[in-house]
Amino acid sequence: MTVEQLPTSVPLETQIWEWQGHQIQYASVGTGQPLVLIHGFGASIGHWRKNIPVLAAAGYQVFALDLLGFGGSAKPALEYTLDVWVELIRDFWVAKIQRPAVFVGNSIGGLICLMILAEHPEIAAGGVLLNSAGGLNHRPDELNLPLRFVMGSFAKLVSSKTLGPWLFNRVRQKARIRGSLKQVYKNPEAITDELVDLLHAPSCDPGAQAVFASILTAPAGPRPTELLPRIQVPLLVLWGEADPWTPIAGAQVYQQMTETHDVQFVGIPNTGHCPHDERPEVVNPLILNWLKKIEH
């Protein structure tokens, strides 16, 4: 069966796993080499709906989970950091997988992948990064003074007990979600009602506003340049070249490694921040072809 003949949708059943007293929603589809899909900020398992059935049908066991604070997982009031999610995923691997897996992540999910590969190499067989974030938040030294002031003021407003809920309710309106997607997706046909709904629904859950505020004020976490020298497994780096959030210029560190390390870099023209969802017909074959190479 060729990639073009693989199914593009199957019923996706989710399950619940309890972690440190919190319910975590996850899905497991297929059999074979394990792949673990890690979504980005504000997303969930559903953001992989165009990838999971294709990867599973190609002979892989695909795991996807909603990070704590997102999707159908619990949204407790706590200090959210990248370290919390790395611990969650490592514990999930111990509980459900127990074989070296390929970790696949978009945006902050990509940075989480890098941390897993660097800090827990014993559980990893490889990594796939899709427009990987450089940090959980913008670092102050990366912003000019006016923008630093704006971002700082916004974070304070969102964290306010009085103004925070009001501001969050405005941010999470479907029209605003659609407007944000138009900024970061170059293919307007990919911005569907289904996509808007899957991003909007979890924001209506109790605790969602507190999660949003916590993440906006959380530490940025390690830089990719700090993590990459510690990674010993193969990497596939895919980058939507028209992404305003993580511009292609930030991918130079990965491009420079292709000559000295087991790193393959592919830029995807006319594509934004979420290439797996925007151009699955391009991304799925790239991932499957790379997986075949690293298996031999």
Buried (B, 14 or more C-beta within 10 A) or exposed (E): EEBEEBEEEBEBEBEEBEBEEBBBBBBBBBEEBBBBBBBBBBBBBBBBBBBBBBBBBBBBBBBBBBBBBBBBBBBBEBEBBBBBBBBBBBBBBEEBBEEBBBBBBBBBBBBBBBBBBBBBBEBBBBBBBBBBBBBBBBBEEEBEEEEBEEBEEEBBBBBEEEEBBEBBEEBBEEEEBBEBBEEBBBBEEBBEEEBBEBBBBBBEBEEBBBBBBBBBBBEBBBBBEEBBEEBEBBBBBBBBBBBEBBEBEBBEBBBEBEEEBBBBBEBBEEBBBBBBBBBBEBBBBBBBEBBEEBEE
